[in-house]
Structures are given as structure tokens and as C-alpha cells.
Amino acid sequence: MDSSSVRDILDKTRALVEEHLSTGSLSSRIQAQDQVQKLVWALEQPRDAIMKLAYGPAVTMALKIALDLNIFSVLAPATSPVPLAELAAAKQADPLLVERVLRVLVAKGIVNEPAPAEYLPTAVAKELTQRPSIGVLESLFCEFIPLFRQTPEFLKLTKYRNPEDPLATALQYTYNFNNMDGFTWLCGNPDALRRFNGFMEGQRTDRPHWADWFPVRERVLDHPDLGPETPLIVDIGANRGHDLIGFRQRFPDVPGKLMLEDLPKVIDEVRDAQDLEAAKVETQVFDFFNEIQPIHGARVYYFKHILHDWSDEKASIIIKNLKPAMRPGFSKIIMEEYILADQNAALLSCVTDMAVMAFCSGLERTRRRWDTLLTENGLRVIKYWVPEGDGLGIIEAELAE
């Protein structure tokens, strides 16, 4: 790239960084990050960029080895440089091996090296002592990297058809099983399930709860028909009920019931959970593919990161099984999902799209695809709500008639 083009990108980068420093807003931070990445690409030789991209899994490998060696837990509390010998001693590892791993992490900016073979943690290194972030790394390394490796071959065998059948995905091809979807497979593999649950917890960490930015009182609570026996929110596929607990913490005294729905195994695990009891969350067994919604007339039927796991055909079944329970003019659906931009979509939502495609034939949808899916199933979008940053948005919808 010529020098004038690089200078132009540099000027834009400087302006966006200054804007972020002055405003502190989430959107300005994301814009500044994107512009910094453009500057990196402008300065990078294309072949060097390709080499670094292709070697990405080696960085993940080094991170996993460092986790196994307890390097981050030793580094995290350090206020002065930690010598290589001390880091190697945590697992009685060969210092040369530990040094080679740390070179990668230093080069990547994950660990600092203020003097030869002496190390200090960065914020990222400290974060890698936290369970949610460990879960993200371990699930991606152990389950998803082998899956990503086989996905191109799987797609070639299918003549590059867009995956839609959850029983015939790259996951079944990679791990050589049939007649079950990915979530059933996880339930039969406790270690993988533990890592995956950590991954899902990690996805939630540091993301704002939807009630922190969505106008809950105006769009949900300010209705004369709400009473103490009204189902206020039915969280469908709620797992451990994190979002319902978070809602109760923010609105402890609002009338109406909070209901958690999931498959029998999940409900058996969470039914007597103390945090659910404290939040007055009731549980209900429900299979959204094979049953009509049993809770009628709720104010909100809430899905978080549910429909992205399924093709339009499967998502349509979920919606059709819900509609008979909805009360016209009162019930609404709130879906917390990525709403991909039609142009220049954010990287996090795009790589998530690749992951759900390979794992369960799911997909992240643009606004136009959400419009099509919901309209064809008798729903009307009230409004799309897109927060600052690159997180999940909200699709607010109701019965079309």
C-alpha cells in the first residue's frame, strides 16, 4: 500500500482513538479497534499476514499448554517479574519447553517480558485465570478446532450445500456418530459438556444484561393487565436461568411470574437451585420441537441465543409450537440474538456463524433474514434493538394478526 494511503488510515485511526479516549463509549471503542486493525493490515506484507493467520491455531495451542502448566495462575498476582524457573516449577516442566511457549505469548502481547526470561501478566493473562474465559479457550481447542479442521472436507462431500439438517453436520462427520444432534452428543460426553457450559458462560461474561439497555418498563411492564399470577417472562431453553435471575435482581418487586423452560434433564438439575428459589423462578419441562407451548398468555416469551442454533425450517417449528399460547395484543416475543449487518458485519458474529454452522447447522441472521423468517411464520417485527458494540441485539415481535 502506498504511503499516502497508510497516512490516511493513520489519521483516521488517531481520530477514532482520540474520540474513544474523550467519550469512553462502547461504540467508539469498537470503531477504534476496527480502524487499528485496518492500520495493521495496511502495514503488513500480504504474505506475512497470511502466514500469521494460518498459524493462528498454534497460538491457541500455546495458550492451552500454558493453562495446563498453570502459568497464568502463577503470573496473575505478580507485581514484579517472575523468572522462567519459577513458572516451570509449577508443573516441574522443562524450562526450555516453557520458554518456547512463553515466546509465543509474549509475541502475541498476552504476556510481557521486561527482561530476558522474566515475565509479567497483562490483563488478558489475568483473565485466563477466570473460569468463563478458560471455558471458552478449552472448548474451542478441544472440541471446535478438530471440527473446524474437518468442516471444509465435509462441505466438499455435500457439494457445498448450506448445512440445514442438525443430524447431518460437520460435527457428526468429525466425531463419527449418527442419529443425534450436537446437544444430545454433548450430554453423552461429560468433559465436552463441562467445557461447552464454560464456553457459554464465557460468552455472557462482561456483556450487559438485556434489561440494562432495553426499555423494560416501557415495552414490557407498563401494561394494565399484568398481575401477580400473570406469566411475566417465559425463558425458553433457559438452561440455568442466568437471565431470569438477572432480571429479578433488576426488578425485584414487579408483578408476574418468571418461568424457566428446558428439557427434562436440565430441569432435574436446576429445579432445587437456591439462586432460582431466591429469585422466585418457577420451572417447567418443555421440548420446543415436540410440544405446544404449555404456558398460555405470557407477557414475554424470551429466547436467548436459541434460534441461531437452528435452520429456518427448524426455527419455524419452534415458532409454530409457540404461537397458540400467545395472547393477541398482549404477548410478545423477545429474541436476544446477533443481528448481522447487511454489509461489513462484525467479526465476532461472523465467526460465531461459522461455529454454529459446523456444530448444529445453525446460522446467524441479518435483519432481512430475520424479517423473512418471522413474517413467513405469522409474526410481525415491532422493532430491532441494536446496542452499542458488537454484542447481541434484540428482536421484539408479536403475532401479525
N, C-alpha and C positions, 0 to 999 in steps of 0.2 A: 504494500500500500504506500502511496506517495506521501511525502512529509506534510503537505498541506491538509490532506485528509486526516492524518493522525492528529495534527494540531487542532483540527475542527472537533474531532472526537474528544480530545483532551479538554478543550474549552467547555464542551457540554458536560463532561464528567465533573470538572471542577465546579460548575454552576449547580449541578444537581447535588453534589456533596455539600456545598455551602447551604443550599436550601434545606437539606436534611438537618444539618447542624443548627440551623436557626429555628426550624419549625419542630423538629423531633417527631414528625408524623410518620406513621407506618407506611403510607403510600410513597412519601418522598424517600424513605429508606429503600424500598423495593426498586424505585426508579433509579436511584443512585447505584444500587448493586447491578442492575441490568446495564447501566451505562459503563460502569467499571469493567464489566465482562466484555463489552464491545471494545474497550480500550485494550484489554488483554489480547483479544483476537487480532486487533489491528497491529499490535507489536509482535505477535507470534508468527514465526515462519509456518506456512501451512503443513509441511511435512512434520515439523516438530509438534504441532498441535494434534495431528493425527496419532503420532506415537504416544503422546500423553493420554489422549482419550482411550486408545486401545489398551494401555497399561492400567486403566482405572481399576480393574479387579485386583491387581497386585497391591494397590493401596488398601483396598478393603481387606485383603489377606493380611497385610501388615497390622492393620487395626485389630483384627481378630486374634492374631498371635500376641499382640500387646495386651489385650484383655486377658487372655489365658495366662500370661506371665504376671498379672497383677501390676503392670507398670503404671496404669492410671491411678489406681488406689494409693500407690506409694508416692506418686508425684503430686497428687491433688492438694495435700495440705502443706506442701513445701513452700517456704518463704526464702530459702537460699538454695543454690544449685545442688542437685542430687547427683552424686557420682555414679558412673556406669556400674561399678562393682556393687553398689547398694541396690540398684534396680535388678541386676542379675541375681542377687542373693535371695530375692523374694521367692523364687522357684528353683534356686540352685541351678540356674541356667548357665550355659556357656556365655561368657561376656561378649565374645565375638559375635555370636548369634544375636544377642540383644542389641549390640551396637548397630548391626546391619538393619534390624527392624527400625530402630530409632532414627537412622539416617533418612528413611522414607518419611517418617512422621515429621521430622524437622523440615525436610524439603517441602512438605505439603503445608507447613505452617501450623501443625497440630501440637507440636512440642517445640519449645525454644531451647537453643543450645548456646548459652552465653560464653562458655569456654569449652575447649575440646573435651568430649566425653563427660560433660556435666550438663544437667538438664533442668528445665523449669516448665511448669504446666502453663498452657494457655487456657482460655475459657472453654474451648472445645475439649481439651484434655480433661478438665474438671467435670464437664458434663458427662463424659464417658465413664463416670463412676455412678451415674444415676440409672436406676432400673429401666425406666422407659427408653432411654437412649441406647442402653445395652441391648434391650429387646429388639429395637429397630435394626441395629447392626447385625446381631446374631441371626435373626430371622432372614434377613436379606442374604447373608453369607451362606447359611446352612441350607435353606430351602429354595430361595429365589435365584441365586446365581446359577446353580445347576439347571433350574427351569429356564432361565434366560438363554443359557447355552444351547438348549435343545429346541427352543421355540422357532428359530429360522428353519431348521430341518423339518419340524412338524408342519409349518406353513407351506413349505415346498411340497410335502406329501399331499396336502389338501388342495394343491393348485392355487394357493394364496386366496382362499375364501376367507372372508371375515368370520372369526370364530363366534358362534352363537349358541352352541349346544354345551351346557355345563358338564355333560357326561363325556364329551369328546374334546378335550382341551390339550394344550401342551403339557399340562400337569400330569394327566394320565399317561401321556406318551413318555414323559421323562421318568416317572416313577413306576411305570409298568403295572397299572391297575385298571380295572373296568367297573362299570355299573355303580359308581358312586361319584358325587361331586366333590370338589375340593374341601368343603367344610366338613363333610362326613369323613373324608380321609384324614383330616386333621384330628378329629375326635378319636380316631383309632391310633394316633401317633402322639402320645403324651408329651414327649420332648418338643416335637414340632409345634404342638398346640400351645405349650408354655411360651415358646419363643414368639409365636404369632400373636398371642394375647399381649405380650410385652410390646410387640410392634404396634398393635392397635392402641395401646395405652400411650406409647411414644408419639403417635400421630396427634393425640389430643393435647399433649403437654404444651404449655405456653400459647395455645390457641384460645382466643376468647370464647366463653360460653355464649351460645346464641342469644340468650336473654340479656347479655350485656350490651348488645348493639341493635338487636331487633326491637321495635317499639311494642313490647308485650302488652302493656296496659291498653294502648290504643287499638291494637289489632286483635287482641285475644280477650283481655279481662273486662273491658268496658262493654258489657252486654247484660241487659236486664234479666235474661233467662238463666244466668249462672246461679247455681245454688249449691249447698253442701253435698248433695247426692249426685250432682251432675259430674259425669266423667270430664274432667278438665283437659287432661292430656293423656292420650294413649300412645306410649312409646313402643313402636312395633319393631321387634328384633333388637330389644334394648340391651341384651347381654346383662351386665351387672348393674345397669341403671344409673351410670355416672351422670347422664344429662338430667334425669328426673331429680336426683339428689341435688345437683347444682341449681335446678330451678327452684326447689323448695327452700334452699338456702337464701335465694334472692327474693322469694315471695313466700315467706313463712305463713302468712295469715290469709291468703286468698281462698275463697270457697272452691269446692270441687275436688274430685278425686284424681290422684296421679296413679296411672296404671302401667305396669310393666308387662309386656308380652314377649314370649320367646318359646322355643321348643322345649319339650318336657325335660330333657337333660339339664338345660340351662336353669329352668325354673326350680328343679330339685336342688340345684347347687346354691341358688341365691334366696330361696324362699324365706329362710330364717336369718338372713343377714342383718346385723344390728344397724348398719347405716341405712338400709332400706326401711326398717321399722322406725327408726328415729325420724326419717323423712316422711313417714306415713304413706309409703308407696305400696300399693297392692299388686299382686302378681296374678297372671292369667296365662295358662298354656294356650298357645296358638301356633298353627302352621299356616303361614300366609299363602302357600301354594294349594293346599288341600282342604281348607276350611273357609267358610264365610265368616267375616269378622263378627265375633260374638258380643262385643261391647257396642251398643247402639247409642246414637245421639251424642257422641263426644263433641266437645268444642274443637279440639285439635287432635288429629291423627298425625303423629310425628314419626318421620323416618330420618335417621342419620346414617349416611353412607351405606344405604341398603340397596337402592335401585341401581347404583353403579356396578353392583356385583352381577347384574343380570342383563341379558339381551332385551331388546324391545318386546319380543314375544313373551318372555318370562315376566318381565315387568308388567305387561298388560294383564297377566293372570293375577298378579298381586293387587293391581288396581281394581279389577273386576270383582275380586273377593272382598274388597273394602267398601265399594260404593253402596251396597244395600244397607249398610249400617249407618251411613251418613244422613244427617237431617238437613234437608234443603234450607238454605238461607241461614243456617246456624253452624253446621260443621264445616271445618276447613282442613286441608292437608298442608302441613309444613314439612318440606323436604330440605334437609341440610346436606348439600352436595356441592361438588365443583360445578361451576357454570363456565365452561370454557369460552374464551373469547373466539369470535369467528376468525380473527386474524391476530397473529403474534401472541398466541396463548402462553401462559406462564409455564416454566419448566416443570415445577413440582406437580401440577395437574397432568402434564403430558406424560411424565414418567410413571405416575400412578395409573394412567390409562394403559400403558404397556404392561404393568404388573397385573391389573385385573383382567386384561385380555388373555394373558398367558395362564393365569391361575384359574379363572372361572368363566371365561368367555363374557366377561362384563365389559363395560365401557363408560368412560366419562363423556358427558354430553355437552354440546354447545347449546346456546339458548334456542336456536332453531330446532335442534333435535328434541329438546325438552318440549317445545311447543307442539311438535308433531306427535310425540308420544302421548301427551296429556289430552290434546284435542281429540285424537282418534279414540280415546277411551272415555269420552264423555265428561271431561273436566275442563275447567277454564282457569287459566293463569290469572290471578289477581294482580300479582306484582313479582318481579325479580328483585331480590335484595342482594347487592354485591358489596361486601365490606372492603375496607382498606386492606392492602396487602395481597397475598397470594393464597389466602385460606378459602374455606368453604363459603358458599353463598347460601341463600335461602330462596326456594321457590314456594310461594304462597298460592294455593289453588283451592277451588271449590267445585261443586257439581255445576255442570254447564246449564242444567235446566232445573 
